[in-house]
Amino acid sequence: MNKQLKRVSVVVLAMFVALLVSSTYITGVQADSLRADSRNSRAILQSYSAQRGAIIVDGKAVAESKPVDDQYKFLRTYSDGELYSPITGYYTLGEGATGIENALNKQLTGTSSEQFFDKLNALLTGKDPEGASVETTIDANVQKVAYDALGSNTGAVVAIEPSTGKVLAMVSKGSYDPNRLASHDRQAVLKAYNELINDSSQPLINRAIQGDLYFPGSTFKLVVAAAAFESGDYTKDSKLPNPASLRLPGSERSINNAEGGACGGGSTVTIETALIDSCNIPFAELGAKLGYSTINDMAKKFGFESALEIPQKTEASVFPDTEGNQATLMLQSFGQGSVRESPLQVAMITAAIANGGTEMTPTLVESILNPDLSTLQKFDPKTYGNPISQSTASTLTTLMTEVVARGTGTNARISGVDVAGKTGTAENGTGDPYTLWFTGFAPASNPKVAVAVVVGNGGGQGQSLVGNSVAAPIAKQVMEAVLNK
């Protein structure tokens, strides 16, 4: 009898332990995933039980929740949805959320730990629960100018205030209207979502910070030049061999300068001339002399291989290990090969040069406000790092100013203002349209804005246009929008 009782006790104990472990795992480990599961109707209803906070641009709500007469109580609505979708993202039934809607979901729903007492007070006083609002750093006019200037092209624009890291504009095209995904008709939402997923322009991808990223082309020469100057072995007047064509070591492939012929015509060329005229061969040779580690270390100081939260999570830019392959290293040294970069990263590098070598952490959020408009959280400027010295930043500024004044970036000139910049025209494969770039800042002596523009479809002209043709005029309009305030 005692043996049987012991066996029963052991079985009961084992079942109790299994139940305890299972419930602990579900409530502790799986809680967030279960809450986010699109099949969890209870969680969906609960998420709509409180009025979600607004997302604000220049004092105007571009995303807000309005009362409606259905089981969800509030409908999320977006003003100028396509214009602001890279910032707001979407909040939808069953298909999750993106952008600020996702990154700051707890604050917007009033469920963050900082809002516990506010929520408790609302319960005690009988007030309807409300989430906090997010005040963005976006400048409405600069955002609109960037959006309009990009036109029908696919690509992105990022504008940053160099001294603070505040993102003044972030545009991505193709774009989409998040109102289509905010409907309470789940079948309509699913239909819209599937259409967007299958759209060849991939509108749900924020090209400014995410996706497969881009070959940076000659904009990456800023990183290589910075690495050279920081090494102490090179100045802007250092000379490099200057052939009209160069066969890559261990390869059947030869590389040429974009304009053909030797860079500047002599047997040697300075780094200054090579950057101003955006010559590929001298930078390939410079990259080979510096070596992979030196360039990679500089890229990482600028932010490569690091995913940021702005508050959306960004895709890390990469300068892949060339594994001793000199030909690949030389290609990557002028922005080809396997190097990939986001427009945000390009803007960060440019902003660091503009800011005397100090790189600020980019952010889209100015503050988070309680329903009574008191500040729940304030985002103060934060230094990301100091990738280059003030001397190197000054040298690069001088060279970039010459790029716009008399080099490859003349279409970014602004009357009465010194503009610093760098163009890029990246190849994507035989017959594929070029990727067109411009990045720069203004005024060069007292920068108010740094901007990166990428046009991913060759400006609709295949391989016939360059960065100065398409991207530079877009950047000019964005910079003017900031300077004319």
N, C-alpha and C positions, 0 to 999 in steps of 0.2 A: 504493500500500500504506500509506504514511504517513498519507494522508488518511483512509483507511478506519479505520486504527488510532485516529486522533484522534477520528473520529466515535463509534467504540465507546467510547472513553475518556470522551467528553463524556456519552454516554448513561448509562454506568455511574456516573459522578460525579453526574449528575442524579438517578438512582435512589437513590443513597446519601444524597444531601441530602434527597430526599423521605421516605426511610425514617427518617432522623434527625429531621426536623421532625415527622413523624407520631408517632414513638415518644415524642418529647419532649412533644408536645401531649397524648398519651394519659396518660403518667405524671405530667405536671406539671399540666396544666389540667383534664383530665377525671377525674383519679384519684378525687376525692371523690364526684363524681356516679356514677361507675361502681361505687364501693364501696357507695353507697346504693341502687343500682338493685335493685328487688325481684326481678329475674330473675337476679341474680348469686348463685347458690347457694353458690359458694365463699366469698364474702364473708359470707354469712349463717352458714355453718358456722363460719367463723373467729370471728365475733362471739360465738358461743356456746362457744368453746373454753376460755375462762377464766370463772371464777365472777364474775359481775357484782356490784359493790358494792351495798350496801343503801341505801335512802332512809329516814331515821330521823326520827321525831317523838317528842319527850320520851323518848328512850332506847329506843323500840320501833321495830322495822323494819316500815314500812308497805309497802315493796316490797323483795323479796329474791329471790335465785336459789337454788333447791333442786335437788340432784342427782336426775337421773332416768335411767332405763335406755333411752335412745334415742340417735339420732345427734347430737342437739343437746346432750346431757349435762346441761344445766341448764334448769329451767323457771322463768320469772319469775312470781312470785305476789304478790298484793296483798291486804293486810288492810284491811278497811273500804274497799273499792275506790271506791264511789260517794262516800264522804265525802272522800277524799283525791285523787281523780282530777284536780281542777284544779291540784294541786301536783305529783304524781308524773307525770301524763300516762300514756302507755302505751309499752311496748316490745314490738314484735310481729314476726312473720315476714312479710316481704313488704310490709307497709304502713307501714313506717318507725316513727318514735317522736315523742312530743310531750312537753311539760312538762319537768321536770328530767331525765327519761330522755333527752330529746333534747339539751337545752342543755348538760348535763354528761356527755354520752356518753363522751368520751375518758377522763375521770377515772373514771367507773364501770367502764369496761372495762380500765383500767390502761394506756392507750396515750398519755396526755398526755406532753408533753416532760418535765414535772417527775417523772414516774414511770419514766423510762428506766432509772435505776440500780437501782431496786427490781425492775423486770422482769428486768434482767440478772442480778441477784443470785438471783432465783428460778430462772432457768435454770441457773445455776452450781451451786446447791445442790440442784437436783432437786425443788424445791417446786412444787406446782400453782399456776399463775398466778391472781392475784385482783385485782379492781378495788378502787378506793377507795370508801368509803361517804360519803354526804352527810348531814350533820346539819342539819336545817332549823330555822328560827326559830319554826315553828308551835307553838302551845300546844294540846295535844290537847283539853283541856276547852273552851276558847274556840271551837275549830273545831267541836266537836260541838254546842255550844249554838247557834252561828250556823246550822249545817246544820238542826237541828231547828226553830229559830225561823222559818226561811224556809218551812218546811212544804212544801206542794204547789205553791207559787208558782214561776214562772220568775223568775229574777233573780240577784242576787249580793250577797255581803257581803264587805267587806274591813276588817280591823282592823289598825291600825299602832301601834307604840310611838313616840310623837312625838319623843322625845329621841334615838332611834337609827335609826329607819326600819325596824326589824324588823317583818316581817309576822307577826302573831299568828294570823290566820285569813284564809283565802281560800276562799270557797264559791261555787260556780256551779251553778245548777239551770235546766233539767234536767241531770241528771248521768248517769253510766254506770259500769259495772263493767269496769275494764281487764283483769280476768282473762279475759273473753270474747275479748279480742284477744291474749292471751299464749299461747294454746294452740299446740301443735306440729302440730295438724291444720290445714293451710293452707286447706282448703275451709271448715272451720268458722270460721276467722278471717275469711275473705273474706265469708262469709254475715253474720257479726256486724257487720263493718265496714259493709257495704252497708245493713244494717238501721239502724244508727246514723246513717249519712249521710242516709238518707231519712226519719228521724224528724222530725216537724214541730217538736219542741221543741229540735232542734239540740243534742243533749247533748255533742257533741264540741267545741263552741265554749266556750271559757272566758270567760264573760260578764264576769268581773271585770276582764279586761285586753284582750280581743280582740273580733273581730266587727264589726258595724256601729255599735257603741256606742249611746248613748242621748241623747235630748234631756234636758238636765240640769234643765230647769224652774227653779224659784226658787233652787235651790242655787247657780246661776251668779251670783245677786245678790251673793254674797260676793266674787266677782272684780271686779264693777263697783263695789261699795262700796270695795274695797281700792284700785282705780284712782283713785277720786274722792279718797279721803283722802291717798293718796300724791302726788297732783297739787299739794297745798297750797292748792287753791282751795275745798275743801269740808271741813266737819266734820260730825259726827253731827247737829248742830243746824241745818245748812243747810236752807233751805226750798225746796220745789219746787211748781209749780202742781198743783192737785189736783182736776181735773174728775172727774165720775162715769163718763164715757165719753170716749174720745179716738179721733178718726178719724186714721188714719195718713196722713202726707203723701203725695200722689200716688197714693192708693189708695182703693178703695171700702170697705176693711175698717176696722172700729172695734175697739178693744180695751177690756176692762173689767177691773176688779179681781175677784179670785176670789169675794169676798163680795158683790160688787155695790155700787154707790154710790161715793161719794168715800172716800178712805182716811182714816179718822178723823173725817170729817164737815166739816172746815174748808175754806176756799178754798185754803189752802196746807198742806203737810205736810212734816215734817222727814224726813231720811234715816233717822234713828233709828226713827221710827214706821213708815215705809215698809218697813224691814227686819223689824222685830218682827212686823208684821201681814202681811208678805209681799205688798205691793201692787204690781201690775204697771205701772200707768200712771206713777207717779213714777219707777220705774226705767227705763222706756222713755224718759221725758223726760231723765233723768240721762244715759243712754247717748248720746242725741242731742247733749247739751251736751259730753260728754267727747270724742266722736268715735271713729271706728273705731280709729285708730292707738293712742290711749291705752289703750283696753280690750285690744286685741290684744297690745300690749307687756306689759301686766300678765299676761295669760293665758300668754304665752310664758315669762315669768319663773317662773310656777308649774309649767311643764312642757308646755304645749300645743305641738303640732307636733313633739314629741320622742318617739321610740320608745326605751323603756328596755329593759334586760336585767336581770331580777330573780331568776334568770338567764333565764327565758323572755322572749322578745321581746314587748313590749307594742305594742298599736295606739295611735298618737298621737291625742290629743284635738284637735279642730279648732274654731277660731273663724273661719269663712271670710270672705274679703274681701267686703264688701257693695257694692263698686264704686260708691260714692257714693249708693247707694240708702238713703235715710234711713229708710224704712219697715222694710226688712229689718234695719237696724242696731238699731232700736228693739225689734223682736221678739227679736233675739238678746240684747239687754241684759237680758231677764228669762228667758233660757234656752230660747227657742223659735227660730223661723227655721231656720237651718241649722247652728247650733252643736251639736256632738256631744262627749260626754265619757264616759270610762270610769269605773267605780266606783273603780278604783285612783287615778285622777287626782283625783277628788273627795276621797278619803281623804287624799291628799297635800296638797291645799290646806288641808283642815281641820287636819291635823297641823302644817302650817307655822304656822298661826294659833296653835295650842295651844303651839307651841315658841317663841313670842316672835318670830316672823317668819323663823326659820331652818328651811328645808326640808331634810330628810334624804333621802338616796337610799334608796328601798325595796329590801329584799332578803328572799328566802326562805331564804337559806343562812347558817347559823351558822358551819360549818366543813366541811372535807373531810378525812376521816381515812384514813390508810393501813391496810392489813389488820392491822398490829401496834398499831393505835389511836394511833399518833403523828400529829401534825397535818401534813397536806400543805399545807393552805391555810386561813388564818383570815380571816374577813370582818369587818373593823372598821368601825364607823359612819363614814359619809362624808357630808359636806355636799353637797347638790345645788345649793343657792343660798340667797340671802337676798332673796326677792321683795318683802317688805314690812318696814317699820321696826318696832321694838318698840312704838312708840307706836300705829301702825296696828293691830298685832296685839292690843294691849291694848283698844283701842276696839272692835274686832270681837268680842273675847271678851266684853266687857260686853254688847254688843247681842245676841249669840248666847245668852248666859245668860238674857236677858230673853225671847228667843223661846221658851225652854223653860219659864220661870217663869210667863209670862202671855200669850204670843203663840200662834203656830201650831204649836208643838212640845211641847205640854203632856204628851203621852203618853210622852215620854222622861224625865219626872221620875223621880228616884231619891231615896227618903227619906233625908234627912240629907246629901245630896251635891248640890253645885251642878253642873248639867250645862249645857254650852253646845251649841247646835245650830241647824240650819236645815232646814226642810222644803222639799219640792219636789213639785209635781204637774204633770207635763208632758203636753201634748196631742200626739196622734199622727195626727190626721186625723179626719174626720167619721165618727162611729160607732165608732172604734177605742178600745180600753181605754186609760186613762191609764197613764203611767209614774209610779210613786210613789217618792219619795225621802225619806230622812232622813240627814243627816250631822252628827256632833257629837263632842264629847270630854268626858272626865270624869277626875277632878274639874276644874272650870274653873280653879281657882287652882293646881293642881299636877297637870297631866294625865298619866295613866298609859296612856290609850288614846284613839285617834281612830278613828272607825268611819264607813263609808259603806254604806248599804243602798239597794238599788234593787229594786223589784218591778215586773217588766215586763208583767204581765198584768192590771193594775188590781186586783190582789188577788182576781181572779175575779169582780169586780162591775162590770166595764165602766167607766163614767164616774161611778159613784156614790160612790167613796171618794177620799180625799186622802192625802198623805204621812203626816200625823199619825195617820190611822186605822190604817195597816198597817205602814209602814216604821219609824215612831218606836218602837212597842213592840218590834220586832225588835232595833233598835239598843240599846234599854234593856237587854234581856236579855244582849246581847253585852258591853256595858259593865259590867254587874253581874258577869258571869263573870270579868272581869279584876280588878275591884275587890275581889271576895270571895276572891281567892287568899290 
